[in-house]
Amino acid sequence: MTIDVLEDADAVAKRAAAWIAAEAGAAVAARGRFAIAVSGGRTPWLMLRALAREDVPWAAVHLLQVDERATSAGDADRNLTHIQDTLLAHVPIPPEQVHAMPVELPDLDAAARHYSDTMRLVAGDPPVLDAVHLGLGPDGHTASLVPGDAVLDVHDRDVAATGVYQGRRRLTLTYPALNRARRILWLVTGPDKVDALARLRRGDRSIPAGRIDQARATAIVDRAALGEPAGSLG
């Protein structure tokens, strides 16, 4: 894993947007399309706002989700709600190339199967995403792969339903889907991530994030997530 350390969350978001734009251009030149799955969070919403200002071949972009809470359309807890506000309202991605997780279905296992089918249509069989954006929780979770959940042991499906975490069940991409991606982009900001980031960098498989393949990964982080003092970048 390569690591890029920046001053703060705003700088991280802008650098990440530029990274995605560059990956999109390269993927479209090589394969004619760019399939990316994105996660949620405060810094990612800043990233998506910045991405809307980048030069991206939007007509060839397929946008997927890493995970999503099982709640109604438009709910503020939905990652899709924020993706629509920060990115989709501002860029010309064809609507049919925005692939939202179908969490409104009453049967989340059926919803997971449906999204697996969608991924195969978009990215092949088995699906190989061009890029996946991941965050890191203070407890070491990533996507909705959280400590102690049975979903951590799902290896025969690309999408699965989770148990309840922070009051919601979720759909999430599983390790096979994530580890098949051509590139992984980690965004990690804030002082509450110091321990988790250190463990991620060590490849500590006792945390869920530590089971992600780091060979093709880039981490863009702020100084606070490394526990560095103010002004240490000079």
ZADO-1210 file (C-alpha; in nm, 4 decimals, padded with zeros to 6 digits):
<atoms>
<atom x="00.0000" y="00.0000" z="00.0000" code="MET" pos="1"/>
<atom x="00.1256" y="00.3451" z="-00.0878" code="THR" pos="2"/>
<atom x="00.0362" y="00.6294" z="00.1457" code="ILE" pos="3"/>
<atom x="-00.0107" y="00.9984" z="00.0716" code="ASP" pos="4"/>
<atom x="-00.0214" y="01.2266" z="00.3791" code="VAL" pos="5"/>
<atom x="-00.1926" y="01.5654" z="00.3509" code="LEU" pos="6"/>
<atom x="-00.2728" y="01.8503" z="00.5857" code="GLU" pos="7"/>
<atom x="-00.6427" y="01.7977" z="00.6534" code="ASP" pos="8"/>
<atom x="-00.9665" y="01.6387" z="00.5339" code="ALA" pos="9"/>
<atom x="-01.0264" y="01.9045" z="00.2675" code="ASP" pos="10"/>
<atom x="-00.6860" y="01.8400" z="00.1129" code="ALA" pos="11"/>
<atom x="-00.7453" y="01.4637" z="00.1325" code="VAL" pos="12"/>
<atom x="-01.0797" y="01.5007" z="-00.0461" code="ALA" pos="13"/>
<atom x="-00.9310" y="01.7077" z="-00.3291" code="LYS" pos="14"/>
<atom x="-00.6386" y="01.4713" z="-00.3787" code="ARG" pos="15"/>
<atom x="-00.8737" y="01.1723" z="-00.3805" code="ALA" pos="16"/>
<atom x="-01.0960" y="01.3376" z="-00.6419" code="ALA" pos="17"/>
<atom x="-00.7934" y="01.3942" z="-00.8643" code="ALA" pos="18"/>
<atom x="-00.6886" y="01.0294" z="-00.8113" code="TRP" pos="19"/>
<atom x="-01.0310" y="00.9040" z="-00.9194" code="ILE" pos="20"/>
<atom x="-01.0367" y="01.1324" z="-01.2236" code="ALA" pos="21"/>
<atom x="-00.6969" y="01.0006" z="-01.3340" code="ALA" pos="22"/>
<atom x="-00.8035" y="00.6386" z="-01.2818" code="GLU" pos="23"/>
<atom x="-01.1238" y="00.7024" z="-01.4774" code="ALA" pos="24"/>
<atom x="-00.9356" y="00.8429" z="-01.7722" code="GLY" pos="25"/>
<atom x="-00.6910" y="00.5536" z="-01.7753" code="ALA" pos="26"/>
<atom x="-00.9650" y="00.2901" z="-01.7435" code="ALA" pos="27"/>
<atom x="-01.1758" y="00.4380" z="-02.0234" code="VAL" pos="28"/>
<atom x="-00.8712" y="00.4574" z="-02.2501" code="ALA" pos="29"/>
<atom x="-00.7836" y="00.0945" z="-02.1752" code="ALA" pos="30"/>
<atom x="-01.1245" y="-00.0743" z="-02.1490" code="ARG" pos="31"/>
<atom x="-01.3893" y="00.1737" z="-02.2605" code="GLY" pos="32"/>
<atom x="-01.5518" y="00.2155" z="-01.9201" code="ARG" pos="33"/>
<atom x="-01.4785" y="00.2965" z="-01.5574" code="PHE" pos="34"/>
<atom x="-01.6640" y="00.1036" z="-01.2872" code="ALA" pos="35"/>
<atom x="-01.6130" y="00.2440" z="-00.9381" code="ILE" pos="36"/>
<atom x="-01.7803" y="00.1590" z="-00.6085" code="ALA" pos="37"/>
<atom x="-01.7888" y="00.4291" z="-00.3415" code="VAL" pos="38"/>
<atom x="-01.8430" y="00.4282" z="00.0333" code="SER" pos="39"/>
<atom x="-02.0048" y="00.6888" z="00.2573" code="GLY" pos="40"/>
<atom x="-01.8775" y="00.9346" z="00.5156" code="GLY" pos="41"/>
<atom x="-01.8064" y="01.3022" z="00.5750" code="ARG" pos="42"/>
<atom x="-01.4736" y="01.3153" z="00.3904" code="THR" pos="43"/>
<atom x="-01.6120" y="01.1118" z="00.0976" code="PRO" pos="44"/>
<atom x="-01.8903" y="01.3661" z="00.0522" code="TRP" pos="45"/>
<atom x="-01.6218" y="01.6339" z="00.0273" code="LEU" pos="46"/>
<atom x="-01.4405" y="01.4105" z="-00.2215" code="MET" pos="47"/>
<atom x="-01.7473" y="01.3679" z="-00.4397" code="LEU" pos="48"/>
<atom x="-01.8096" y="01.7428" z="-00.4444" code="ARG" pos="49"/>
<atom x="-01.4522" y="01.7905" z="-00.5603" code="ALA" pos="50"/>
<atom x="-01.4887" y="01.5093" z="-00.8132" code="LEU" pos="51"/>
<atom x="-01.7808" y="01.6913" z="-00.9740" code="ALA" pos="52"/>
<atom x="-01.5323" y="01.9656" z="-01.0694" code="ARG" pos="53"/>
<atom x="-01.2779" y="01.7270" z="-01.2233" code="GLU" pos="54"/>
<atom x="-01.2422" y="01.6376" z="-01.5908" code="ASP" pos="55"/>
<atom x="-01.3991" y="01.2908" z="-01.5991" code="VAL" pos="56"/>
<atom x="-01.5404" y="01.0960" z="-01.8971" code="PRO" pos="57"/>
<atom x="-01.8791" y="01.0705" z="-01.7298" code="TRP" pos="58"/>
<atom x="-02.0522" y="00.9033" z="-02.0244" code="ALA" pos="59"/>
<atom x="-01.8341" y="00.5962" z="-01.9649" code="ALA" pos="60"/>
<atom x="-01.8589" y="00.5888" z="-01.5827" code="VAL" pos="61"/>
<atom x="-02.0559" y="00.3245" z="-01.3941" code="HIS" pos="62"/>
<atom x="-02.1098" y="00.4210" z="-01.0305" code="LEU" pos="63"/>
<atom x="-02.1761" y="00.1459" z="-00.7771" code="LEU" pos="64"/>
<atom x="-02.2007" y="00.1322" z="-00.3995" code="GLN" pos="65"/>
<atom x="-01.9706" y="-00.0423" z="-00.1545" code="VAL" pos="66"/>
<atom x="-02.2433" y="-00.0590" z="00.1095" code="ASP" pos="67"/>
<atom x="-02.5779" y="00.0868" z="00.2042" code="GLU" pos="68"/>
<atom x="-02.8122" y="00.1039" z="00.5018" code="ARG" pos="69"/>
<atom x="-03.1473" y="-00.0685" z="00.4695" code="ALA" pos="70"/>
<atom x="-03.3872" y="00.2232" z="00.4905" code="THR" pos="71"/>
<atom x="-03.6220" y="00.4175" z="00.2669" code="SER" pos="72"/>
<atom x="-03.5292" y="00.6250" z="-00.0356" code="ALA" pos="73"/>
<atom x="-03.4233" y="00.9777" z="00.0524" code="GLY" pos="74"/>
<atom x="-03.3417" y="00.8940" z="00.4135" code="ASP" pos="75"/>
<atom x="-03.0480" y="01.0977" z="00.5432" code="ALA" pos="76"/>
<atom x="-02.8905" y="00.7706" z="00.6613" code="ASP" pos="77"/>
<atom x="-02.8672" y="00.6469" z="00.3028" code="ARG" pos="78"/>
<atom x="-02.5317" y="00.6856" z="00.1319" code="ASN" pos="79"/>
<atom x="-02.7210" y="00.7244" z="-00.1950" code="LEU" pos="80"/>
<atom x="-02.8936" y="01.0375" z="-00.0653" code="THR" pos="81"/>
<atom x="-02.5560" y="01.2059" z="-00.0171" code="HIS" pos="82"/>
<atom x="-02.4128" y="01.0685" z="-00.3423" code="ILE" pos="83"/>
<atom x="-02.7041" y="01.2273" z="-00.5250" code="GLN" pos="84"/>
<atom x="-02.6599" y="01.5619" z="-00.3487" code="ASP" pos="85"/>
<atom x="-02.2814" y="01.5867" z="-00.3766" code="THR" pos="86"/>
<atom x="-02.2153" y="01.4283" z="-00.7171" code="LEU" pos="87"/>
<atom x="-02.5053" y="01.3050" z="-00.9266" code="LEU" pos="88"/>
<atom x="-02.6900" y="01.6376" z="-00.9247" code="ALA" pos="89"/>
<atom x="-02.3847" y="01.8040" z="-01.0791" code="HIS" pos="90"/>
<atom x="-02.2450" y="01.5648" z="-01.3414" code="VAL" pos="91"/>
<atom x="-02.3833" y="01.3997" z="-01.6579" code="PRO" pos="92"/>
<atom x="-02.3568" y="01.0331" z="-01.5606" code="ILE" pos="93"/>
<atom x="-02.6268" y="00.8479" z="-01.7580" code="PRO" pos="94"/>
<atom x="-02.8933" y="00.7476" z="-01.5026" code="PRO" pos="95"/>
<atom x="-02.8820" y="00.3855" z="-01.6166" code="GLU" pos="96"/>
<atom x="-02.5142" y="00.3782" z="-01.5189" code="GLN" pos="97"/>
<atom x="-02.5859" y="00.4649" z="-01.1547" code="VAL" pos="98"/>
<atom x="-02.6309" y="00.1321" z="-00.9785" code="HIS" pos="99"/>
<atom x="-02.7878" y="00.1826" z="-00.6371" code="ALA" pos="100"/>
<atom x="-02.8093" y="-00.1035" z="-00.3914" code="MET" pos="101"/>
<atom x="-03.1767" y="-00.2146" z="-00.3771" code="PRO" pos="102"/>
<atom x="-03.2092" y="-00.1892" z="00.0000" code="VAL" pos="103"/>
<atom x="-03.5795" y="-00.1046" z="-00.0151" code="GLU" pos="104"/>
<atom x="-03.6567" y="-00.4668" z="-00.1040" code="LEU" pos="105"/>
<atom x="-03.8103" y="-00.6457" z="00.1970" code="PRO" pos="106"/>
<atom x="-03.5804" y="-00.9469" z="00.1535" code="ASP" pos="107"/>
<atom x="-03.2208" y="-00.8264" z="00.1939" code="LEU" pos="108"/>
<atom x="-03.0782" y="-01.1617" z="00.0860" code="ASP" pos="109"/>
<atom x="-03.2719" y="-01.1320" z="-00.2401" code="ALA" pos="110"/>
<atom x="-03.1499" y="-00.7727" z="-00.2696" code="ALA" pos="111"/>
<atom x="-02.7911" y="-00.8954" z="-00.2332" code="ALA" pos="112"/>
<atom x="-02.8418" y="-01.1513" z="-00.5103" code="ARG" pos="113"/>
<atom x="-02.9939" y="-00.8835" z="-00.7328" code="HIS" pos="114"/>
<atom x="-02.6963" y="-00.6537" z="-00.6804" code="TYR" pos="115"/>
<atom x="-02.4534" y="-00.9369" z="-00.7522" code="SER" pos="116"/>
<atom x="-02.6301" y="-00.9825" z="-01.0860" code="ASP" pos="117"/>
<atom x="-02.5987" y="-00.6093" z="-01.1525" code="THR" pos="118"/>
<atom x="-02.2267" y="-00.6195" z="-01.0829" code="MET" pos="119"/>
<atom x="-02.1788" y="-00.9057" z="-01.3279" code="ARG" pos="120"/>
<atom x="-02.3584" y="-00.7103" z="-01.6001" code="LEU" pos="121"/>
<atom x="-02.1406" y="-00.4060" z="-01.5353" code="VAL" pos="122"/>
<atom x="-01.8006" y="-00.5582" z="-01.4620" code="ALA" pos="123"/>
<atom x="-01.7921" y="-00.9142" z="-01.5923" code="GLY" pos="124"/>
<atom x="-01.8207" y="-01.2587" z="-01.4383" code="ASP" pos="125"/>
<atom x="-01.6693" y="-01.2578" z="-01.1862" code="PRO" pos="126"/>
<atom x="-01.6995" y="-00.8804" z="-01.1549" code="PRO" pos="127"/>
<atom x="-01.3732" y="-00.6855" z="-01.1556" code="VAL" pos="128"/>
<atom x="-01.4298" y="-00.3245" z="-01.0519" code="LEU" pos="129"/>
<atom x="-01.1797" y="-00.0696" z="-01.1779" code="ASP" pos="130"/>
<atom x="-01.1655" y="00.1079" z="-00.8430" code="ALA" pos="131"/>
<atom x="-01.3145" y="00.0775" z="-00.4977" code="VAL" pos="132"/>
<atom x="-01.3137" y="00.3595" z="-00.2447" code="HIS" pos="133"/>
<atom x="-01.3041" y="00.2506" z="00.1192" code="LEU" pos="134"/>
<atom x="-01.3133" y="00.4218" z="00.4550" code="GLY" pos="135"/>
<atom x="-01.1839" y="00.3022" z="00.7896" code="LEU" pos="136"/>
<atom x="-01.3738" y="00.3048" z="01.1177" code="GLY" pos="137"/>
<atom x="-01.2121" y="00.3505" z="01.4605" code="PRO" pos="138"/>
<atom x="-01.3085" y="-00.0122" z="01.5302" code="ASP" pos="139"/>
<atom x="-01.1238" y="-00.1294" z="01.2193" code="GLY" pos="140"/>
<atom x="-01.4320" y="-00.1853" z="01.0046" code="HIS" pos="141"/>
<atom x="-01.4468" y="-00.1013" z="00.6363" code="THR" pos="142"/>
<atom x="-01.7441" y="-00.1101" z="00.4008" code="ALA" pos="143"/>
<atom x="-02.0052" y="-00.2735" z="00.6270" code="SER" pos="144"/>
<atom x="-01.7609" y="-00.5457" z="00.7243" code="LEU" pos="145"/>
<atom x="-01.7738" y="-00.4923" z="01.0982" code="VAL" pos="146"/>
<atom x="-01.6144" y="-00.6817" z="01.3865" code="PRO" pos="147"/>
<atom x="-01.8062" y="-00.9901" z="01.4884" code="GLY" pos="148"/>
<atom x="-02.0551" y="-00.9929" z="01.1988" code="ASP" pos="149"/>
<atom x="-02.1094" y="-01.3214" z="01.0157" code="ALA" pos="150"/>
<atom x="-02.0619" y="-01.1356" z="00.6863" code="VAL" pos="151"/>
<atom x="-01.6863" y="-01.1429" z="00.7503" code="LEU" pos="152"/>
<atom x="-01.6909" y="-01.5136" z="00.6669" code="ASP" pos="153"/>
<atom x="-01.8889" y="-01.4844" z="00.3413" code="VAL" pos="154"/>
<atom x="-01.6599" y="-01.5935" z="00.0591" code="HIS" pos="155"/>
<atom x="-01.9042" y="-01.7432" z="-00.1916" code="ASP" pos="156"/>
<atom x="-02.0929" y="-01.4209" z="-00.2776" code="ARG" pos="157"/>
<atom x="-01.9914" y="-01.0728" z="-00.3882" code="ASP" pos="158"/>
<atom x="-02.2726" y="-00.8985" z="-00.1973" code="VAL" pos="159"/>
<atom x="-02.4280" y="-00.9945" z="00.1357" code="ALA" pos="160"/>
<atom x="-02.6655" y="-00.8648" z="00.3994" code="ALA" pos="161"/>
<atom x="-02.5277" y="-00.7824" z="00.7428" code="THR" pos="162"/>
<atom x="-02.6654" y="-00.7971" z="01.0922" code="GLY" pos="163"/>
<atom x="-02.7634" y="-00.4805" z="01.2765" code="VAL" pos="164"/>
<atom x="-02.4830" y="-00.2252" z="01.3131" code="TYR" pos="165"/>
<atom x="-02.5464" y="00.1193" z="01.4595" code="GLN" pos="166"/>
<atom x="-02.9184" y="00.0576" z="01.4389" code="GLY" pos="167"/>
<atom x="-02.9386" y="-00.0580" z="01.0753" code="ARG" pos="168"/>
<atom x="-02.8949" y="-00.3710" z="00.8696" code="ARG" pos="169"/>
<atom x="-02.6976" y="-00.3152" z="00.5518" code="ARG" pos="170"/>
<atom x="-02.5890" y="-00.4549" z="00.2197" code="LEU" pos="171"/>
<atom x="-02.2156" y="-00.4699" z="00.1629" code="THR" pos="172"/>
<atom x="-01.9641" y="-00.5880" z="-00.0901" code="LEU" pos="173"/>
<atom x="-01.7747" y="-00.8838" z="00.0513" code="THR" pos="174"/>
<atom x="-01.4028" y="-00.9572" z="00.0573" code="TYR" pos="175"/>
<atom x="-01.4018" y="-01.1465" z="-00.2748" code="PRO" pos="176"/>
<atom x="-01.5533" y="-00.8505" z="-00.4615" code="ALA" pos="177"/>
<atom x="-01.3311" y="-00.5947" z="-00.2902" code="LEU" pos="178"/>
<atom x="-01.0094" y="-00.7916" z="-00.3289" code="ASN" pos="179"/>
<atom x="-01.0760" y="-00.8477" z="-00.6995" code="ARG" pos="180"/>
<atom x="-01.0745" y="-00.4728" z="-00.7735" code="ALA" pos="181"/>
<atom x="-00.7974" y="-00.3327" z="-00.9903" code="ARG" pos="182"/>
<atom x="-00.7339" y="-00.0458" z="-00.7487" code="ARG" pos="183"/>
<atom x="-00.8309" y="00.0314" z="-00.3879" code="ILE" pos="184"/>
<atom x="-00.8469" y="00.3879" z="-00.2569" code="LEU" pos="185"/>
<atom x="-00.8485" y="00.4366" z="00.1202" code="TRP" pos="186"/>
<atom x="-00.9567" y="00.7733" z="00.2654" code="LEU" pos="187"/>
<atom x="-00.8689" y="00.8047" z="00.6333" code="VAL" pos="188"/>
<atom x="-00.9020" y="01.1265" z="00.8325" code="THR" pos="189"/>
<atom x="-00.9274" y="01.2297" z="01.1960" code="GLY" pos="190"/>
<atom x="-00.7511" y="01.1535" z="01.5245" code="PRO" pos="191"/>
<atom x="-00.9932" y="00.8733" z="01.6118" code="ASP" pos="192"/>
<atom x="-00.8413" y="00.6646" z="01.3302" code="LYS" pos="193"/>
<atom x="-00.4818" y="00.6571" z="01.4578" code="VAL" pos="194"/>
<atom x="-00.4912" y="00.3056" z="01.6022" code="ASP" pos="195"/>
<atom x="-00.6995" y="00.1581" z="01.3193" code="ALA" pos="196"/>
<atom x="-00.4758" y="00.3116" z="01.0518" code="LEU" pos="197"/>
<atom x="-00.1618" y="00.1814" z="01.2209" code="ALA" pos="198"/>
<atom x="-00.3130" y="-00.1666" z="01.2314" code="ARG" pos="199"/>
<atom x="-00.4235" y="-00.1419" z="00.8675" code="LEU" pos="200"/>
<atom x="-00.0727" y="-00.0467" z="00.7606" code="ARG" pos="201"/>
<atom x="00.0669" y="-00.3455" z="00.9527" code="ARG" pos="202"/>
<atom x="-00.1743" y="-00.5776" z="00.7739" code="GLY" pos="203"/>
<atom x="-00.3398" y="-00.6726" z="01.1022" code="ASP" pos="204"/>
<atom x="-00.5996" y="-00.9297" z="00.9974" code="ARG" pos="205"/>
<atom x="-00.7672" y="-00.9175" z="01.3390" code="SER" pos="206"/>
<atom x="-00.9533" y="-00.6069" z="01.2179" code="ILE" pos="207"/>
<atom x="-01.1896" y="-00.6351" z="00.9198" code="PRO" pos="208"/>
<atom x="-00.9990" y="-00.3757" z="00.7168" code="ALA" pos="209"/>
<atom x="-00.6797" y="-00.5763" z="00.7558" code="GLY" pos="210"/>
<atom x="-00.8181" y="-00.8498" z="00.5315" code="ARG" pos="211"/>
<atom x="-00.8270" y="-00.6216" z="00.2275" code="ILE" pos="212"/>
<atom x="-00.5500" y="-00.6897" z="-00.0243" code="ASP" pos="213"/>
<atom x="-00.3079" y="-00.3966" z="-00.0094" code="GLN" pos="214"/>
<atom x="-00.0992" y="-00.4806" z="-00.3172" code="ALA" pos="215"/>
<atom x="-00.2957" y="-00.2395" z="-00.5379" code="ARG" pos="216"/>
<atom x="-00.4025" y="00.0039" z="-00.2663" code="ALA" pos="217"/>
<atom x="-00.3416" y="00.3742" z="-00.2161" code="THR" pos="218"/>
<atom x="-00.4189" y="00.5436" z="00.1161" code="ALA" pos="219"/>
<atom x="-00.4774" y="00.9181" z="00.1225" code="ILE" pos="220"/>
<atom x="-00.4759" y="01.0301" z="00.4843" code="VAL" pos="221"/>
<atom x="-00.4489" y="01.3455" z="00.6911" code="ASP" pos="222"/>
<atom x="-00.1898" y="01.4142" z="00.9585" code="ARG" pos="223"/>
<atom x="-00.4406" y="01.3672" z="01.2371" code="ALA" pos="224"/>
<atom x="-00.5008" y="01.0059" z="01.1318" code="ALA" pos="225"/>
<atom x="-00.1281" y="00.9427" z="01.1697" code="LEU" pos="226"/>
<atom x="-00.1197" y="01.1122" z="01.5087" code="GLY" pos="227"/>
<atom x="00.1120" y="01.3808" z="01.3750" code="GLU" pos="228"/>
<atom x="00.1241" y="01.7245" z="01.5413" code="PRO" pos="229"/>
<atom x="00.0030" y="02.0394" z="01.3681" code="ALA" pos="230"/>
<atom x="00.2488" y="02.1858" z="01.1210" code="GLY" pos="231"/>
<atom x="00.4524" y="01.8680" z="01.0863" code="SER" pos="232"/>
<atom x="00.4281" y="01.8768" z="00.7072" code="LEU" pos="233"/>
<atom x="00.6318" y="02.1982" z="00.7100" code="GLY" pos="234"/>
</atoms>
